[in-house]
Amino acid sequence: MAKSMTLLWGAGSPPCWRVMITLEEKKLQGYKHKLLSFEKEDHKSQEVLQINPRGQLPAFKHGDDIINESVGACLYLENQFKSQGNKLIPDSPPQQALMYQRMMEGLTLTEKLNLVVFYDLYAPEGERHDSAVKRNKDNLVAELQRWEGYLENVAAGSYLAGAFSLADVVAFPNIAYPFRYGLSIGRYPKLAKYYSLLKDRPSIKTTWPPQWYQIAQRSEILKDL
Ligand SMILES: N[C@@H](CCC(=O)N[C@@H](CS)C(=O)NCC(=O)O)C(=O)O
């Protein structure tokens, strides 16, 4: 079954990582995959555009069915392979509600993080403002503190919505990311604990971005948050 799946991915991309974690959790090893380079603009190649006309990664298909949006792909895989591997959507209404809530909030975290880390990419020279940099940083601090608060209320050794779920699949890459950019363990102890709980989970360890092994910390851009 996995053999009929193709994933074009970029190393360190949180959306790609989500899909890869889900494929591992659902025991779908053996899917075709190709690591592409953002630096070489591989994501704008015909090979990607044929699957993802936005020229973004992930580009994912199962047979002839294309589902590129990372959260959509995770939901698709869970729904298609419900009884295979780990169950990623809880049944009980309160846990399911919390799971969907945190899963979708994970996208807000992505957005706020990207606005700080990739500001220079989004705003061309001449259109950059110190006030925007400050506002984006303040928004990210508020968002990270919100997640710190969520984890404050989570039982020790537990995940975002009870058992490991799609909420963790979607949010974890965006929690790992800030630490790679120097986020303070001291100021965000709950996030740091959650990060260290999940980093050794087999599905996460196996899919760890290859270049992160070479350079553990990319920069210190988030160290003062
Ligand atoms: N909403 C998409 C976002 C995908 C996305 O932003 N991918 C980035 C890599 S992290 C990308 O390909 N960026 C290159 C570009 O937009 O040109 C998803 O969640 O799958």
The ligand as a Tripos MOL2 file, in Angstrom:
@<TRIPOS>MOLECULE
LIG
   20    19     1     0     0
SMALL
NO_CHARGES

@<TRIPOS>ATOM
      1 N1          0.1280   25.0340    3.9590 N.3       1 LIG1
      2 C1          1.1990   24.2310    3.4460 C.3       1 LIG1
      3 C2          2.4940   25.0190    3.6050 C.3       1 LIG1
      4 C3          3.6530   24.3740    2.9010 C.3       1 LIG1
      5 C4          4.8770   25.2530    2.9480 C.2       1 LIG1
      6 O1          4.8130   26.4420    3.3260 O.2       1 LIG1
      7 N2          6.0110   24.7070    2.5540 N.am      1 LIG1
      8 C5          7.2190   25.5010    2.5310 C.3       1 LIG1
      9 C6          8.3530   24.7290    3.1890 C.3       1 LIG1
     10 S1          8.1540   24.6830    4.9130 S.3       1 LIG1
     11 C7          7.6330   25.7600    1.0990 C.2       1 LIG1
     12 O2          7.5740   24.8940    0.2690 O.2       1 LIG1
     13 N3          8.0840   26.9910    0.8420 N.am      1 LIG1
     14 C8          8.5690   27.3910   -0.4310 C.3       1 LIG1
     15 C9          7.6940   28.3930   -1.0980 C.2       1 LIG1
     16 O3          6.6280   28.7470   -0.5690 O.co2     1 LIG1
     17 O4          8.1020   28.8550   -2.1670 O.co2     1 LIG1
     18 C10         1.2540   22.9130    4.2070 C.2       1 LIG1
     19 O5          1.0080   22.9120    5.4250 O.co2     1 LIG1
     20 O6          1.5390   21.8830    3.5960 O.co2     1 LIG1
@<TRIPOS>BOND
     1     1     2 1
     2     2     3 1
     3     2    18 1
     4     3     4 1
     5     4     5 1
     6     5     6 2
     7     5     7 1
     8     7     8 1
     9     8     9 1
    10     8    11 1
    11     9    10 1
    12    11    12 2
    13    11    13 1
    14    13    14 1
    15    14    15 1
    16    15    16 2
    17    15    17 1
    18    18    19 2
    19    18    20 1
@<TRIPOS>SUBSTRUCTURE
     1 LIG1         1 GROUP 0 **** ****
